[in-house]
Amino acid sequence: MSQYEPNLKTYERERIVLEIIRKNPDLHHNALMKLIVPEFMAKTTFEKTRDMLIDKEIITVITKANMKFYTPSNNFEVKSQHQVERNTTNYFHDLKSLIKRLDTDYPHKDIDEKINMANLILRNLLQTDNGFTILDAVKNPKKTLYKDEHLEIQQLIHKVFEIIRNDPHSEIIFPAIVSYLEFMMPQNSLNK
């Protein structure tokens, strides 16, 4: 499995914890843990999963007396949209800064570092563009709200390829980058 593929066990665990919390809103932490551990997961796995759900603001903690109760968050969809927008925008600005320095940093790297750096930047640009595409779809599927950002990402990808083309080792670097990017591109057919 590629490190960029989602970990299905994590999502399954999150789903199990969230489902049990929804079905049992009156259970405190220890009672909830007795329902989940060891049938579905170990105690530390439950605690890590619970913490991830809290970090993602999918569930919230309510303390009554000295007991903790968990409840699904209100307005999760709106909160998650804001989080995607914030993360995507911040990441986009970080990438632009990184690419501005690329003209001076890239030539001083060895070939493997150049390949790794270019692959990382291109992958991150594509992921950022996906973030803007998701935001476009969620906010207004009939209009491209992030048109300028999509265009700028396209220009940044072009700039990265230009830097690679102008490198003295481009005959070695370019095929490695294209090969790496193939796994993120559409394949021949979904029906295979």
N, C-alpha and C positions, 0 to 999 in steps of 0.2 A: 504494500500500500504506500502510495506517495505521502510525504509529510504534509502535502497541501490538501489531501482528501479529508473530509470531515471524519471525526472519530464517532462512529455510529453508537458505540457503547456509551459514550458520554451523553449523547442525545437521548438514548433509551433510558439511562439512569435519571436524567433530568425529567423526562416524561413521567416515569414511575413516581418520583418524589412529588412532583406537581399534582399528579392525579390523586395520590393518597391525601395530600393536603386539601385538595378541593373536596374530596369525599368526606373528610374528617376535620372540619374547621375548628372543632372544639377540643382537639387533642393538643396537649402541651408537648414540648420537645421530647421528653423521655418516652411518653406513650406513643408518639409518632415513630420514634426510633425502634420501639419494640415491634411495630407493624412491619417495618422495612428491613431491619437487621435480624437475622442473617438470611432471611428468605430471598431478598432481592440483591443485597450487597452487604459488604462489610461495614463496620461502624465508621472507620476513617473515610471510606468511599462515600458513605452517606453524608458525612460532615463536609467533605470537599464538594460534593454535588450541591448540598444546601447552600454552601458559601458561593458557589458559582451562580446559583439562582438568585441569591441576594445581590451579588455584584452586577448581574444583568438586569436587576430591578424587576425580575419576574415575580418574586415573592418579597414580602416585607415581614419584619419581625415586630410583634406586639408583645410587650412585657406586662404581665398582670401579676401583682404580688412579686414572687420571685421565680415565676415560670414564664417561659418563652412560648409564644404561639406564632404560627406562620400562616399567612394569608396571601392569596394571589393579589398582586399589585393592581391598583386602579389605573386605568388609562395606560396599560402596558404598551399598546400599539403606538400611541402618541409619544411616549417616553422612548421607545426603541427607535422610532423615526428620528427623534431629536439626537439620539446617541449616534446613529448611523451618519446623520448629517454632520455632526460635530467631528466625529472621527475621520470621515472622508475628507472634509474641508481641511482639517489640521494636517492630515497625511499628505494631501495635495500640496499644501504650502511647504511642507518639509521636503517633498520630492523636488519641487521647483528650486529650492535652495541647494539641494544636493547636486542637481544637474547644472546649476550655474557654476559650481566649482569643478565640474567634471572636465572641462577643457584643460585645467591646470593639473588636476589630480591624476587623471587617467593615464597620461603618457609615462608617469613615473612608476607604474605598477608592473609586475611581471605578467606573463601571458595568462597564467591561471587566475591571478587576481583580476585581470581585465575581464576575463570570461565570467567569473563569479559576480563581479560588480555590475556588468552589463545585464546579466540574467536577473539579478536581484532588482535592479532599477526597472527593467522592462516588465517584469512580473508585477511589481508594485504599481506601476503606471496602469497596467491592465486591470488590476484589482480596484484601483481608485476609480477608474472609468466605470467599472461595474457598480461601484457604490453610487456614483452619480446617476447611472441608468436605473438602479433600483429606486432612488429618490424621485426621479422623473416619473416612473411608473406608479409609485404610490401617491404622489402629490397630484398629478394630472396626466393620465395615460395618453391624452390627445395632443400634448404639447411638450416640447423639449425645453424644460426650464433651465437646465444646466448646459445650454448650447455653447456658451463661451468656454466653460471648463472642458467639455468634450473636445472642442477645437484645440484648446491649449495642450491637452494631453496628446492629441494627435501630433502637434508640433514638437512636443518634447520627445515623443517616440522617434520622430524624424531626426531630431538633433542627436539623440543617442546613436542612431544608425550612422549618421554622418561622422561622428567622432570615431566609431568603429571602422568605417570605410577609410578614413584618413590615417589610421594607425599603420605603422610599418609591418605589423604582424596580422593585418586584417584577413589574409588568406587562411590563417589558422583559426582566428577568433570568430569570424563570421559564420562558418559552418557549425561551430559548436553552439553558437547562440541560436541559430535557426533550428538546430536539432532539439535544443532545450525547449524552445517555444512551441514546437510541434505538439507536445502533450497538452498544451492549453488551447490549441486551435481545434475547430470542429473537424471531426474525422469524416470519412466517406459517407456514412449513413448511420442513422439511429437504429435502423432495423437489423443491423448485423448482430 
